[in-house]
Amino acid sequence: MNKNEIRALIIDDEALSADMLNYLIERNVPSIKQVRRTTSAVEGLAMIETYKPELVFLDIQMPFLTGFELLAKIPQHSFSVIFTTAYNKYAIKAIRFSAIDYLLKPIDADELKESVDRYLLRKNEKMQLQLLYKNFMSNMNTKEDKNYRLALHTHLGVKLVSPAEIIHCEASNNYTIFHLTDNTTITTSKTIKEYEEMLAEYNFLRVHKSHLVNLQFVQQLTKQHQLLLSNKTLVDVSRRRKPELMEILRKM
């Protein structure tokens, strides 16, 4: 196989789901040249050792051994993981915060292709992938949401930040610039909308199409429809967002 031909393993306790994913791969992902599958997480562990897959499609909810528990048994693994799952709010939050790929069942062919394309772009970043998985397991095991850390892909590698360290996020075309409490910035190639969804429960509000603000760092709402933040930055507030913002600030 050449470097862009992938050896994959499907681990899913539902045989129908495993067969359907295998079918979608064969029809839509030519870069995956070899696929094996198992409906047993325990057998999956053994197959990882003998088959040595480069990419594992790993179901989360399985009897005897969940996908997370399986991954925890191989802390220094050399393969990449794409989780497959029916909706599980808590698990998906940990996955998204950790910038790890996942596919929601029933799996869409286009989303499958996009996930594999992302894998191909990052397959050689072994140390960065290990950092992502380590952060993911930490997020899964934490008892408090405030201990979650957000994995941000940058041109220098992966940076981990706590939501409490983020003063505000600024949109720049399809990039997002994070302004942090230590006066540094991090630029990542995801849209601000994705972070708006992830950070909503951490008291962040999209006050403008270009600005997502941590309300803990708001010092003043000016007459010019701007927020003065703790880092002395002035952020524009859209007229549409102002009533919601004022209502929240009154309650704080």
Secondary structure, 3 states (H helix, E strand, C coil): CCCCCEEEEEECCCHHHHHHHHHHHHHHCCCEEEEEEECCHHHHHHHHHHHCCCEEEEECCCCCCCHHHHHHCCCCCCCEEEEEECCCHHHHHHHHHCCCCEEECCCCHHHHHHHHHHHHHHCCCHHHHHHHHHHHHHHHHCCCHHHCCEEEEECCEEEEECHHHEEEEEEECCEEEEEECCCCEEEECCCHHHHHHHHHHHCEEEEECCEEEEHHHEEEECCCCEEEECCCCEEECCCCCHHHHHHHHHHC
